Amino acid sequence: MGDIEARLRELGLTLPEPPKPMATYATAVRLGELVYVSGTGPLKPDGSYLTGRLGADLDVAAGQAAARLCALAMLATVRAHVGSLDGVARIVKVLGFVHATPEFFDHPKVMNGFSDLMVQIFGERGLGARSAVGAPSLPSGIAVEVEGIFQLA
């Protein structure tokens, strides 16, 4: 497995407080060895969310930064539900929604901000199946929303 908590420190990454639900839902549900994480937005260190629309307000690099923030917030949620990230065996599936204009086509590049960070942290185990789609709007105007499925050891 490896010591994921130590890897976070080595990379200089700090997880935020786990995000609270924006409506009536659980932020994560554990079913056997799988943890299903609800859509997670780009939570900034100050507790606010990165907002904007790709192709209008934000470029690909800003979208990738938003996706990275989603990754950190999602890991905070997983850790809160299972106690430690050291128990994560692999990332199974990720679905990313990119708040974008109809003319924007680089949704996969934006989602690489999420996926690249997961590979940095977990190695090959961080590379799961993935979909990236555009959305005309997202809750509270957030730039990116990501949901995921994690397998536990």
ZAZA-50421 format. One record per residue (C-alpha): residue in one letter; x, y, z. Coordinates in Angstrom, 1 decimal, padded with zeros to 4 digits. Example, Ala and Ser with C-alpha at 12.3 -4.5 7.8 and 13.67 -1.06 7.14 Angstrom:
2
<rec residuo="A" u="012.3" v="-004.5" w="007.8"/>
<rec residuo="S" u="013.7" v="-001.1" w="007.1"/>
# end
This chain:
153
<rec residuo="M" u="000.0" v="000.0" w="000.0"/>
<rec residuo="G" u="002.5" v="002.6" w="001.1"/>
<rec residuo="D" u="002.1" v="005.5" w="003.5"/>
<rec residuo="I" u="-000.3" v="007.9" w="001.7"/>
<rec residuo="E" u="-000.4" v="010.2" w="004.6"/>
<rec residuo="A" u="003.4" v="010.5" w="004.5"/>
<rec residuo="R" u="003.2" v="011.0" w="000.7"/>
<rec residuo="L" u="000.9" v="014.0" w="001.2"/>
<rec residuo="R" u="003.4" v="015.6" w="003.6"/>
<rec residuo="E" u="006.2" v="014.8" w="001.2"/>
<rec residuo="L" u="004.4" v="016.6" w="-001.6"/>
<rec residuo="G" u="003.6" v="019.6" w="000.7"/>
<rec residuo="L" u="-000.2" v="019.0" w="000.4"/>
<rec residuo="T" u="-002.7" v="019.9" w="003.1"/>
<rec residuo="L" u="-006.2" v="018.6" w="002.9"/>
<rec residuo="P" u="-009.0" v="021.0" w="003.8"/>
<rec residuo="E" u="-011.7" v="020.3" w="006.3"/>
<rec residuo="P" u="-014.1" v="017.8" w="004.6"/>
<rec residuo="P" u="-016.8" v="019.7" w="002.7"/>
<rec residuo="K" u="-020.3" v="019.8" w="004.1"/>
<rec residuo="P" u="-023.2" v="018.7" w="001.9"/>
<rec residuo="M" u="-024.9" v="021.6" w="000.0"/>
<rec residuo="A" u="-028.3" v="019.8" w="000.1"/>
<rec residuo="T" u="-029.8" v="016.6" w="001.4"/>
<rec residuo="Y" u="-027.3" v="013.9" w="000.6"/>
<rec residuo="A" u="-024.3" v="012.0" w="002.2"/>
<rec residuo="T" u="-020.9" v="013.2" w="001.1"/>
<rec residuo="A" u="-019.8" v="009.6" w="000.9"/>
<rec residuo="V" u="-021.3" v="006.1" w="001.4"/>
<rec residuo="R" u="-019.2" v="003.0" w="002.1"/>
<rec residuo="L" u="-020.5" v="-000.3" w="000.7"/>
<rec residuo="G" u="-018.2" v="-003.2" w="001.5"/>
<rec residuo="E" u="-014.7" v="-002.4" w="000.1"/>
<rec residuo="L" u="-016.0" v="000.6" w="-002.0"/>
<rec residuo="V" u="-016.5" v="004.2" w="-001.0"/>
<rec residuo="Y" u="-018.7" v="006.3" w="-003.3"/>
<rec residuo="V" u="-018.0" v="010.0" w="-002.9"/>
<rec residuo="S" u="-020.6" v="012.5" w="-003.9"/>
<rec residuo="G" u="-019.9" v="015.4" w="-006.3"/>
<rec residuo="T" u="-017.1" v="017.5" w="-004.8"/>
<rec residuo="G" u="-016.4" v="021.1" w="-005.7"/>
<rec residuo="P" u="-013.1" v="023.0" w="-005.8"/>
<rec residuo="L" u="-012.9" v="024.0" w="-002.2"/>
<rec residuo="K" u="-010.3" v="026.7" w="-001.5"/>
<rec residuo="P" u="-008.3" v="026.9" w="001.7"/>
<rec residuo="D" u="-010.5" v="029.8" w="003.0"/>
<rec residuo="G" u="-013.6" v="027.6" w="002.7"/>
<rec residuo="S" u="-015.0" v="029.2" w="-000.4"/>
<rec residuo="Y" u="-015.3" v="027.6" w="-003.8"/>
<rec residuo="L" u="-013.5" v="028.4" w="-007.0"/>
<rec residuo="T" u="-016.2" v="029.6" w="-009.4"/>
<rec residuo="G" u="-016.3" v="030.5" w="-013.1"/>
<rec residuo="R" u="-016.9" v="029.0" w="-016.5"/>
<rec residuo="L" u="-014.2" v="027.4" w="-018.7"/>
<rec residuo="G" u="-014.1" v="029.2" w="-022.1"/>
<rec residuo="A" u="-015.4" v="032.4" w="-020.6"/>
<rec residuo="D" u="-013.9" v="033.3" w="-017.2"/>
<rec residuo="L" u="-011.3" v="030.6" w="-016.8"/>
<rec residuo="D" u="-008.6" v="029.0" w="-019.1"/>
<rec residuo="V" u="-007.5" v="025.3" w="-019.0"/>
<rec residuo="A" u="-004.8" v="026.0" w="-016.4"/>
<rec residuo="A" u="-007.3" v="027.6" w="-014.0"/>
<rec residuo="G" u="-009.7" v="024.6" w="-014.7"/>
<rec residuo="Q" u="-006.9" v="022.2" w="-013.8"/>
<rec residuo="A" u="-006.2" v="024.1" w="-010.6"/>
<rec residuo="A" u="-010.0" v="023.8" w="-009.8"/>
<rec residuo="A" u="-009.9" v="020.0" w="-010.5"/>
<rec residuo="R" u="-006.9" v="019.7" w="-008.1"/>
<rec residuo="L" u="-008.9" v="021.5" w="-005.4"/>
<rec residuo="C" u="-011.7" v="019.0" w="-006.0"/>
<rec residuo="A" u="-009.1" v="016.1" w="-005.5"/>
<rec residuo="L" u="-007.9" v="017.5" w="-002.2"/>
<rec residuo="A" u="-011.5" v="018.0" w="-000.9"/>
<rec residuo="M" u="-012.5" v="014.5" w="-002.1"/>
<rec residuo="L" u="-009.5" v="013.0" w="-000.2"/>
<rec residuo="A" u="-010.5" v="014.9" w="002.9"/>
<rec residuo="T" u="-014.0" v="013.3" w="002.6"/>
<rec residuo="V" u="-012.6" v="009.8" w="002.1"/>
<rec residuo="R" u="-010.2" v="010.2" w="005.1"/>
<rec residuo="A" u="-013.1" v="011.5" w="007.2"/>
<rec residuo="H" u="-015.2" v="008.4" w="006.3"/>
<rec residuo="V" u="-012.5" v="005.7" w="006.6"/>
<rec residuo="G" u="-010.0" v="007.2" w="009.1"/>
<rec residuo="S" u="-006.9" v="007.2" w="006.9"/>
<rec residuo="L" u="-006.0" v="007.4" w="003.3"/>
<rec residuo="D" u="-003.5" v="004.5" w="003.8"/>
<rec residuo="G" u="-006.5" v="002.1" w="003.5"/>
<rec residuo="V" u="-007.2" v="003.2" w="-000.1"/>
<rec residuo="A" u="-006.3" v="000.3" w="-002.5"/>
<rec residuo="R" u="-007.1" v="002.2" w="-005.7"/>
<rec residuo="I" u="-009.3" v="004.7" w="-007.4"/>
<rec residuo="V" u="-011.9" v="002.8" w="-009.4"/>
<rec residuo="K" u="-013.9" v="005.5" w="-011.3"/>
<rec residuo="V" u="-014.0" v="009.3" w="-011.5"/>
<rec residuo="L" u="-016.7" v="011.4" w="-013.2"/>
<rec residuo="G" u="-015.9" v="015.1" w="-013.7"/>
<rec residuo="F" u="-018.2" v="017.9" w="-014.7"/>
<rec residuo="V" u="-016.6" v="021.0" w="-016.2"/>
<rec residuo="H" u="-018.7" v="024.2" w="-016.1"/>
<rec residuo="A" u="-018.0" v="025.4" w="-019.6"/>
<rec residuo="T" u="-019.2" v="027.4" w="-022.6"/>
<rec residuo="P" u="-020.7" v="025.4" w="-025.5"/>
<rec residuo="E" u="-017.5" v="026.2" w="-027.5"/>
<rec residuo="F" u="-015.1" v="024.7" w="-024.9"/>
<rec residuo="F" u="-013.8" v="021.3" w="-025.8"/>
<rec residuo="D" u="-010.9" v="020.6" w="-023.4"/>
<rec residuo="H" u="-012.8" v="018.9" w="-020.6"/>
<rec residuo="P" u="-010.4" v="016.0" w="-020.4"/>
<rec residuo="K" u="-007.4" v="018.4" w="-020.1"/>
<rec residuo="V" u="-009.2" v="020.1" w="-017.2"/>
<rec residuo="M" u="-009.8" v="016.8" w="-015.5"/>
<rec residuo="N" u="-006.1" v="016.0" w="-015.8"/>
<rec residuo="G" u="-005.6" v="018.4" w="-012.9"/>
<rec residuo="F" u="-007.5" v="015.8" w="-010.7"/>
<rec residuo="S" u="-006.1" v="012.7" w="-012.2"/>
<rec residuo="D" u="-002.5" v="013.9" w="-012.3"/>
<rec residuo="L" u="-002.6" v="014.7" w="-008.6"/>
<rec residuo="M" u="-004.1" v="011.3" w="-007.7"/>
<rec residuo="V" u="-001.3" v="009.6" w="-009.6"/>
<rec residuo="Q" u="001.3" v="011.8" w="-007.8"/>
<rec residuo="I" u="-000.2" v="010.7" w="-004.5"/>
<rec residuo="F" u="-001.2" v="007.1" w="-005.1"/>
<rec residuo="G" u="001.1" v="006.1" w="-008.0"/>
<rec residuo="E" u="-000.5" v="003.7" w="-010.5"/>
<rec residuo="R" u="-003.3" v="003.0" w="-008.0"/>
<rec residuo="G" u="-004.5" v="006.6" w="-008.5"/>
<rec residuo="L" u="-005.3" v="006.0" w="-012.2"/>
<rec residuo="G" u="-008.9" v="004.9" w="-012.4"/>
<rec residuo="A" u="-011.5" v="004.9" w="-015.2"/>
<rec residuo="R" u="-012.7" v="008.4" w="-015.9"/>
<rec residuo="S" u="-015.3" v="010.5" w="-017.8"/>
<rec residuo="A" u="-015.2" v="014.2" w="-018.3"/>
<rec residuo="V" u="-018.2" v="016.1" w="-019.5"/>
<rec residuo="G" u="-019.2" v="019.7" w="-020.0"/>
<rec residuo="A" u="-022.0" v="021.3" w="-018.0"/>
<rec residuo="P" u="-023.9" v="024.5" w="-018.7"/>
<rec residuo="S" u="-024.1" v="025.2" w="-015.0"/>
<rec residuo="L" u="-023.0" v="023.7" w="-011.7"/>
<rec residuo="P" u="-024.1" v="024.3" w="-008.1"/>
<rec residuo="S" u="-023.1" v="027.8" w="-006.8"/>
<rec residuo="G" u="-021.3" v="028.5" w="-010.1"/>
<rec residuo="I" u="-018.4" v="026.2" w="-009.2"/>
<rec residuo="A" u="-015.9" v="025.6" w="-012.0"/>
<rec residuo="V" u="-015.6" v="021.8" w="-011.7"/>
<rec residuo="E" u="-017.4" v="019.1" w="-009.8"/>
<rec residuo="V" u="-016.0" v="015.5" w="-009.4"/>
<rec residuo="E" u="-017.4" v="012.3" w="-008.0"/>
<rec residuo="G" u="-015.5" v="009.2" w="-007.4"/>
<rec residuo="I" u="-015.4" v="005.6" w="-006.3"/>
<rec residuo="F" u="-012.5" v="004.3" w="-004.2"/>
<rec residuo="Q" u="-011.6" v="000.7" w="-003.3"/>
<rec residuo="L" u="-010.4" v="000.0" w="000.2"/>
<rec residuo="A" u="-007.8" v="-002.6" w="001.1"/>
# end
